[in-house]
Amino acid sequence: MFHDLFFSKSKSKVPKPCPIALSTRVRLARNLSEFPFPGRAESGQKKAVLSKCMSALGKVKPLLSSTSVELDELSELDRQILVEKHLISLELSQSEESGGVVLSNDRACSVMVNEEDHLRIQVLANGLDFSKVWKLADSLDSGIESSLDYAFDSQLGFLTACPTNLGTGMRASVMMHLPGLVMSKNMDKVINAVNHLGIAVRGLFGEGSDASGSIFQISNQQTLGESESAILERLEMTLENIVHQERLAREKLSEDDGLRLTDKISRAVGSLKTSYLIQSSEAMDHLSLIRLAADFGYLPEKFRALADRMFIEVQPGHVQLSAGKPIEPGERDRLRAETLRKEFLRMPQLNLNAQVD
């Protein structure tokens, strides 16, 4: 029965902005017709692709005032920071030659060069907003295509290094905060249900990463044989149902095990205020509960925004950056705890009389 919920369109609409959705992303995989894919290209061909793409990208309207960086120019820490900000992939960060990225000033748009494909065009926005993100991604893609010749087949669509990206070459995803489903032990049921719909569920940093802080990246898997609008409609319908299930899980937790839920949130508050050593995974779990408390109305809404910001700032690269010098993992744990104490020291008492929406 749980599985069947994902095969019928929910009557309710996902509210916008929706606190359960942290961010929306559309990514397009594109390749140049005259060069082999990066995995088969020789060193000279990769350099030629990088030069050609970087030159063309700087002339596209959303990227006229942008930052262009070759990965060879970046330190390991700089690369890690870009990964933690979701501006480049882990794969590109490990590039040994001729990798690059172009970032718009507001960081809403980023284009990776010589990752798995010649171009990975990405647009990000806060909250749940496929319309805005797809419109900008489509415009950016059209602008790039006006000066670069894409590899395209009349039957297969855009040609890509991985067959799973053939067709539209589009991966649309939403980063979602789902602590209710995690705590009620229903997350595996959701994953199994949406997998049958061609929807993938991954962790915070994509494939192979953990869902720290109950944050999941939910995206389409199928790109061939469907239009972009059909993919987005199917994904949005699935997300509506996930949001519905998350809200039901939260309500049930509050009604059936409210004291235990309050205890978990209170312990998270105490840990953030008083810890002197804390690892990133533990910090993420505590921040997840702070965000949940703000969703319930137990804390002012500004603490949701603070938790969202700290989800990134407690990552190892960001803690290393704040230190201003190389530090060992143990020192990172100390500095992370110090930062969290300063941010949450003046957190008010929980308003336990608040009602769940």
N, C-alpha and C positions, 0 to 999 in steps of 0.2 A: 504493500500500500504506500509506503514511504517513497518507493521508486516511482510509482505511478504519478505522484505529484508533479514530477518534472516533465510529464508528457502532455499536460493540459495547461493552457494559458491561464495564469492567475488573473482574477478580476481586479485585483488591486494594482495600483501603480506605485513604483518605487518613488518615494518623495525625494525631491532635490532641493537643497543638498541633503544627502543621506549620510548620517554619521557612521553607518556601517561600512560605507565605501570610502577608502582613503584617497584613491587616485585612479584615473583612467589613462590607458595608454593604447595607441595604435602604432604598430611597427610594420613597415613595408620592406620586403626583401627584393632587391633589384640587382641586375648584373649588366655589364657592358657587352655588347654583341661581339666586339672585335678581340676580346681577351678571354683566356681560359679562366675558369673559376679560381678563386684564391688558393684552394687546396691543391690545384694542379698547375698553378702558374709558376714560372721561374722567377728568380729574384728581380731581373730586369723588367719583366712584365708587371710585377707587383708595384715596382717603383713608377712605372709609366701610368698605371691605373691611379695610384695615389696622386701624382702630379695632375693628371687630367681631371680627376674628380674634385680635388681641392680648388682648382682654378674655376671650375664650373659652379661649384656650390656657393662661392663668395658673391656670385652675380644673381642669385635667386632672391626674390623680394624678402621672404621672412628671414634670410640670412645675410642681408646687406651689411648690417652691423653685427658681426658675429666674431667668435674666437675660433681660429683654426689651429689645431695642434697635431703635430706628428708624435706618435707614441714614443719614438726613440728619444724625444726631448724631455720626457717625463720620468721622474723618479718612481720607484716602486710604490712609495707612499702616495704620490700624486695620482697614480693609476687606481690605487685602492680607494681613494676618496671619491673618484668619479664613479666607481662601481657602487659604493655605498649610497651615493646620491642617485643611483639608477640612470646615470647619463651614458655609461658605456657598459658593455657586457663583461663578465669575467673572462670570456674567451678573448675578447679584444685586448683586455688588460694584460694578457699573457703573450701578446703578439711579439715576435722576435724581430720582425722587419716590416717596414712599409705599411704600418697601421696608422690610422689617423682618425680624428673626430672634429667635426665642426659644430659649435654650440651657439645657439641664438643668445642674445644678451639676457633675455628673461629665463633662459634654460628650458623653455617650453619645447623647443625643437632641438634635436641632436641628430647628426648623420654620421654613422660610423663607416669608415672606409677600410676595405680589406679585412673584414671579419670573416665569417663563413661565406658571405656573399660580398661582391664588390661594394655594395651600398646597403646599409640598414638605416632606413629613414624612420625616425621615432618622434612622436608628439605626445607630451604628457600634460595632464591637467588635474587639479585637485578635485576631489569628489567624484560623482558619477555623471559623466557628460559625454556620451559617445558622439552626439551631434556636433558639438564644438570641436572635439578632437579629430574626428574623421574629416570634417570640412577643411581644417588646417593641414592635415596630412595629405589630403588629396590635392590641395593647392600647391603645397611644397613639392609633391611628386611631379605634378604637371610642369612646374617651373624647371625642375631638374631635367625632365625628359625633353624639354625644348632645346637643350644644348648637348645632351648625351643620348647616344643611341642604345636603347635598352634591348637586351636579349628577350625576344618574344616569339611565341609560336601561336598560330591561329587556332589550334586545337587545345594546346596545353596551357596557354596563357603565358605569364611571365616565367622565364626559365630560372631555376634556382639550384644552388649546390645540393640541397637536401630535397628529395622528392616530396616530402610532406609540406613544402612551401609552394609547390607549383600552383599555377592558376592566378589567384589574386595576389599571392605572396604576402597576404595580410595576416598578422596576428594581433587581435584586439584583446585587451585584458583589463581587469579591474583588480586592484589590491583591496582586499576585504578583511575587516576585523570581525572574527567569528568566535568569541570566547564562549558564548552560550552553547553552541554546538560542540565545542571542544570539551567543556566541563560536563555536559550532559552525555558525553561519549557517543554522539550521533554524527560526528564529522566523517567517519569512515563510510557511513550509509550515504551521506551526501556525495562523497567522492565517487562511490560506486554508481550512484544514480546518474550523475552528470556525465560520467565517462561513457555511458551508453548513448548519450546525446552528442558525442564528439567534442566534449568540453574537458579541458585538462585543469587539474588543480595542483599547484606547486607551492613551494615555500616563498619566503620574502624575497630571495634573490634568484628566483626562477628554478629551472630544472636541477634537481639534486640537492637543493638547499632545504634547511629546516624551516618549519612554520613557527619561528620564534615569536612570542608575544601573540599567539593565535592569529597571525596575519598570513593570509593565503592569496596567491596570485591565480586568478581564474581566467582562462583564455580559451579561444576556439582552437581546435586541432585541425579541422578540415579547411583547406583553402582552395581545393580544386573542385570545379563543378558548381560553385555557388557564387553569386555576386557579393560584393562588399556589403550592400544593404541587407541581403538575406542573412549573411553571417552575423551582422550586428543585431538584427532583429531576433535571431535565435538565441544569441548570447544574452541579450537584454531580458528576454523572457525567462531564461534560466536563472539569471541573477535576481529577478523579482521573486522567484520561488525560494532562492537561497536566503534572501533577506527575510521573507515571510517565515521560513523555518528557524532562522536565527532569533527572530523576535519571539516566536512561540517558545523556543528553548529558554530564552531569558525570563519570560513571564513564568514559566514552570519552575525554574530555579528559584525565582523570587518567592513564589507561592509555597512551594513544597520544601525548600531547603534554604529559606531566607537567612536564618541565623548563620549557617555555614558560609553562605555567600558574603554576608556582612563581615564575618571573621576573616575571610580570605582578603577582602578589600582592606580591612583595618590593618592586617599584618603587612600588606604591601605598602601602605602609607607609612607604617612604623619603620620598615626596612629602608625605604627611600630617605627618610628623615635622619636615620641613625647609623646606617651601615658605614663601615670604614674600608671594607673590601667587597667588591661585587663584580662578578663576571658579566659579560654582555648578555648571555642567554638569560641569566637570572634577572638582570635589569629589565630586559624586554618583557618578561612575564609580569613583573611588578607594574611596569608602565601600562601593560594591557589592562590590568585591573583598575588603574587610575582612570584610563579612558572609559572603561565600563561604568565606573562610579559616576563620571560626568554624564554619560548617556542616561543613567538612571535618575540623574538630578541630585545625587548625593553630594556632588561637588559642583562649583560654578563651571560653566562651559569653557572658560579660559583654560581650564586644566586639561581639556581634551586637546586643545591646540598645543599646549605645552608637551603633553605626552607624544603627540605626533612629531613634534620637533625633536624630542629626545630619543625617539626610536632611531633616528639617524645619528645623533650626536654621541650615543653610547657605543656606536660601532668602533671596532679596534682602530681603524685608520683615523677616524675623527678624534679619538682620544689621544692618539699619537701626535696628531697635528696640533692639538691644544697644548701639548707638553713642550712643543718647540724644539725637541731634541729626541734622539732615539732612546726608547725606554723598553724595559723587559715587561713581559705579560703581568707579573705581579705588581709592578709600578702602575701599569695601565689600570688594573683593578682598583688600586688605591685612588688614582686620579679620577676614575669614573665615579667612584663612591663620593668623593669630595664634590664633584660637579653636581651630582644628584642631590646631595644634602643642601647645597646652596639654592638650588632651584625649588626644592619642595619644603624647605625649612618652615616657611610661613603658611603652609597649607592649612585651611580651616578644618574644624571638626566636620565629620560627615553629617549631612542633613538626612537622617534616616526616616524622616516623615515624608520625603518626596515620593511621588507616585510615578510608576513606570508609564510612559506614553502608550 
